[in-house]
Amino acid sequence: MQARFRKRRYQSFREFFADIWFLLRNGPRILRVLRKGSVSPAFRERLMLAVIAVYGCRYCSWAHTREAFRSGLTSDDVTTLLSGSIEGCPDDEAVAILYAQHWADSDAKPTPESSKMLADSYGAEKAQAVNLVLRMIRVGNLTGNTWDYLLHRVSFGRLGSK
């Protein structure tokens, strides 16, 4: 699978605040996922890199590449995931990585079949944890891309990107 950089950004303040409200409302659940370890740091970074491969946020790519190295991923792992491929991913994470790509490509509206496959593969609790991780990186990606777009506009194309 080849990465489809869409440079998706927030289209309205309402969309942005809906995502922020989701994170605030689910803050305790997010902290439990991060602390409890239902999604290991390496798995979490693989999920995030899969989403970055679709949205193409340069800030998230930089930050999560660094975090991926800290969590034990190799440069080949990172390059492969950022290219949109899951080659070399642990077999037990492949379904979630493919789901993450689909989730981002569908603008956080995965098909019911893919959501069911995720839950069937990992159980309801871990599937919920995966979805929380994906929502966190969505906010980062769309915020970064929106910032880049605004920089591009206010600098008359000298800074940022479209």
C-alpha positions as CSV (number, residue, x, y, z in Angstrom):
1,M,0.0,0.0,0.0
2,Q,1.4,3.4,-0.9
3,A,0.9,6.3,1.4
4,R,-1.8,8.8,0.4
5,F,-0.8,12.1,1.7
6,R,-3.9,14.2,1.8
7,K,-2.7,17.0,4.1
8,R,-6.2,16.8,5.7
9,R,-6.8,19.8,8.0
10,Y,-9.6,21.1,10.1
11,Q,-12.3,22.6,8.0
12,S,-14.0,24.5,10.8
13,F,-13.7,25.6,14.4
14,R,-16.6,23.3,15.2
15,E,-14.7,20.3,13.9
16,F,-11.6,21.3,15.9
17,F,-13.5,21.9,19.1
18,A,-15.4,18.6,18.7
19,D,-12.1,16.7,18.6
20,I,-10.8,18.7,21.6
21,W,-14.0,18.1,23.5
22,F,-13.7,14.4,22.8
23,L,-10.1,14.4,24.2
24,L,-11.2,16.3,27.3
25,R,-14.2,14.1,27.9
26,N,-12.1,11.0,27.6
27,G,-9.0,12.3,29.4
28,P,-9.1,9.7,32.2
29,R,-9.6,6.8,29.7
30,I,-6.7,8.1,27.6
31,L,-4.5,8.3,30.7
32,R,-5.4,4.8,31.7
33,V,-4.5,3.5,28.2
34,L,-1.2,5.3,28.4
35,R,-0.4,4.2,32.0
36,K,-1.9,0.7,31.9
37,G,0.0,-0.4,28.9
38,S,-2.9,-2.1,27.1
39,V,-1.2,-0.6,24.0
40,S,2.6,-0.8,24.4
41,P,4.7,2.2,23.4
42,A,6.0,0.5,20.3
43,F,2.5,-0.5,19.2
44,R,1.2,3.0,19.9
45,E,3.9,4.5,17.8
46,R,3.2,2.1,15.0
47,L,-0.5,3.1,15.1
48,M,0.5,6.8,15.1
49,L,2.9,6.4,12.2
50,A,0.2,4.6,10.2
51,V,-2.1,7.6,10.6
52,I,0.7,10.0,9.8
53,A,1.3,8.1,6.6
54,V,-2.2,9.1,5.5
55,Y,-2.5,12.6,6.8
56,G,1.1,13.6,6.2
57,C,1.7,16.0,9.1
58,R,5.4,17.0,9.1
59,Y,5.4,18.0,12.7
60,C,3.9,14.6,13.8
61,S,6.2,12.7,11.5
62,W,9.2,14.4,13.2
63,A,8.0,13.9,16.8
64,H,6.7,10.4,16.4
65,T,9.7,9.2,14.5
66,R,11.8,10.2,17.6
67,E,9.3,8.5,19.9
68,A,9.3,5.4,17.7
69,F,13.1,5.2,18.1
70,R,12.7,5.6,21.9
71,S,10.2,2.8,22.0
72,G,12.5,0.4,20.1
73,L,11.5,0.7,16.5
74,T,14.2,0.7,13.9
75,S,14.7,3.2,11.1
76,D,13.5,0.6,8.6
77,D,10.3,0.1,10.7
78,V,9.7,3.9,10.7
79,T,10.4,4.3,7.0
80,T,8.2,1.4,6.1
81,L,5.2,2.6,8.2
82,L,5.6,6.2,6.9
83,S,5.5,4.9,3.3
84,G,2.1,3.3,4.1
85,S,3.3,-0.3,4.2
86,I,2.9,-2.7,7.1
87,E,5.7,-5.0,6.0
88,G,7.7,-6.2,8.9
89,C,5.1,-5.2,11.5
90,P,4.5,-7.9,14.2
91,D,1.8,-10.2,13.1
92,D,-0.3,-9.6,16.2
93,E,-0.4,-5.8,15.3
94,A,-1.2,-6.0,11.6
95,V,-5.0,-5.9,11.9
96,A,-4.8,-2.8,14.0
97,I,-2.2,-1.1,11.7
98,L,-4.4,-1.7,8.7
99,Y,-7.4,-0.5,10.7
100,A,-5.5,2.7,11.6
101,Q,-4.8,3.4,7.9
102,H,-8.4,2.8,7.0
103,W,-9.6,4.9,10.0
104,A,-7.5,7.9,8.9
105,D,-8.3,7.4,5.2
106,S,-12.0,7.4,6.1
107,D,-11.7,10.6,8.1
108,A,-12.2,8.7,11.4
109,K,-15.4,7.0,10.1
110,P,-14.3,3.4,9.7
111,T,-16.8,0.9,8.3
112,P,-18.7,-1.2,10.8
113,E,-17.1,-4.3,9.4
114,S,-13.6,-3.0,10.0
115,S,-14.5,-1.9,13.6
116,K,-16.0,-5.4,14.2
117,M,-12.8,-7.0,12.9
118,L,-10.7,-4.9,15.2
119,A,-12.9,-5.8,18.2
120,D,-12.9,-9.5,17.2
121,S,-9.1,-9.5,16.9
122,Y,-8.2,-7.7,20.1
123,G,-11.3,-7.7,22.3
124,A,-13.5,-4.7,23.2
125,E,-11.1,-3.1,25.7
126,K,-8.0,-3.1,23.5
127,A,-10.0,-2.0,20.4
128,Q,-11.3,0.9,22.5
129,A,-7.7,1.7,23.5
130,V,-6.6,1.6,19.8
131,N,-9.4,4.0,18.9
132,L,-8.3,6.4,21.6
133,V,-4.8,6.4,20.4
134,L,-6.0,7.1,16.8
135,R,-8.1,10.0,18.0
136,M,-5.1,11.5,19.8
137,I,-2.9,11.4,16.7
138,R,-5.8,12.7,14.5
139,V,-5.9,15.9,16.6
140,G,-2.2,16.3,16.4
141,N,-2.1,15.7,12.6
142,L,-5.0,18.0,11.7
143,T,-3.8,20.7,14.0
144,G,-0.3,20.6,12.5
145,N,-1.6,20.6,9.0
146,T,-4.0,23.4,9.7
147,W,-1.1,25.4,11.3
148,D,1.0,24.8,8.2
149,Y,-1.9,25.9,5.9
150,L,-2.4,29.1,7.9
151,L,1.4,29.8,7.8
152,H,1.3,29.3,4.1
153,R,-1.6,31.7,3.7
154,V,-0.3,34.5,6.0
155,S,3.2,34.4,4.6
156,F,2.0,34.4,0.9
157,G,3.5,31.0,0.3
158,R,6.9,31.5,1.9
159,L,6.3,29.4,5.0
160,G,4.3,26.3,5.8
161,S,2.6,24.3,3.0
162,K,-0.8,24.0,1.4
